[in-house]
Amino acid sequence: AQNVAVAAESEGLGLCYIGGIRNNPAEVSSLLRLPEDVYPVFGMCLGYPDQNPEVKPRLPVESILMEDYYRDDQAEQQVSGFDSTMNEYYRERSGGNKDTNWSEQLKPLFTTKLRPHMQGFLQGKGFGLK
């Protein structure tokens, strides 16, 4: 997917990954007539953009790339700074209607069980999970 994305962008195409395709994997599998032992991980939309939106901010590399040993001496400051950056980004993109930050957006990943239907779906597709 990353190679497709890089190639598409080099040709002036825009793209969007669609992770939500896992919300209805059985329906997607049926629609695409996917064989046993194959399942949809994500979708990708490609096209020529009619606008040039700003690039979504990313967590600074120094926050996630460590050499030789793990360091967290500045983690709280870096996350706090990034939360402020993302809060501003969301507010600007939504005309002030989205007032959240990066940490708030991530909470469901750690506090709820996402896509609980996936295990049964994968087992039905022939993937023996333990």
N, C-alpha and C positions, 0 to 999 in steps of 0.2 A: 504494500500500500504506500509506503513511504517513497519508493522509487516511482510509482505512478504519480504521486503528488508532486515530486520534484520535476518529473518530465512535463506534467501538465502545466505547472507554474512557469516553466521555462518557455512554454509556447503561448503564454498570456492567458491561460485558463485559470479560473478560480475553482476552489473545491471546498467541500464541507463533508467531514466524516459524520455519519449518522449512527451513533452508538445505540440509540433507542430501538434499532432494528431487533435487539435482543428482547424487547418487551413482548413481541409476538413471534417467537422463533418458529413455531409450528406452521403458522400461516405463511410466513416468508418462505420456509422450506417447501411447502406445498406449491406456492406460487412459482418458485424457481425450479421446482421438480428436482430438488437436491437428493442425491442418493444416500443410502445408508452410510454412516461414518463421515458425513459431511454436514456441517452446521454453519449458519450465518453468524459472523462475529461482529460485523459492522457493515454499513452501506457507505457509499461514496457518491456524492453528486458532483458533476463537473459541468462547467459552462463558462461562457464569457460574461464577466461581471459588468453590470450597467452602472456601477459606482465603484469607488475605491475606498472602502472603509479602512479605518486605522487598524493597525495590528494589535490584537489583544495582548496586554502585558503578560509577561511570564515571570515566574519566581526567578530571582537572580541566580546565575550559575553558581556563584560562590556559596549559595545556600544549600545546594544539593550535590556539588562535586567536591569530594574530599580526596586528599592524597595521603597515603601512608597510615592515617588513623582518622577515626570519627571525631569531629569537633562539633560541639553545640554551644560554644561560648557566646556566640552572637545570634543564635537561632531565634530567640524571642524578639530581638530588635528587628531582625530581617523579616520575620513573619508579620510583625506589627506594621512595619513600613510597607510591606506588600499589601496587607489588608487595606491600608489607606489608599494606596494606588488603585486597587481593584474597586474599592467603594466609589472613588471618583469616576473610574471608567464606567461602572454600571450606571451611575447616576447620569452621566453625560449621554450614554447610549440609549437610556430609557426616558430621557426628558425629565428626570427626577423621580420616576415611578418605581425604580428598583433601588432600595436602600439596604444593601448588604455588602459583604466582603468575601474574600477568598476562604477564610476559615469557616464562616457560616455556611458557605456553599458546600464545603467538604463534610460537615457534620453528619449528614445522612449516610455517608459512606462508612462511618464508624459506629453509628448508633442504631442503625436499622439493617435488617437483612434485605438486600436489594435483589430483585429478580429471583425469588425463591422457587419459581417454576422451572428454572434452568436445569436443575439436577434431574428431575423427572424427564424433561425433554431430552437431555443428553443421553440418559440411560435408554430411552426409547429409540434413539438414533444409533444405538450400538456401542456407546461408550461406557465401558464398565467402570464405574466410579466406586471407590472404597469409602 
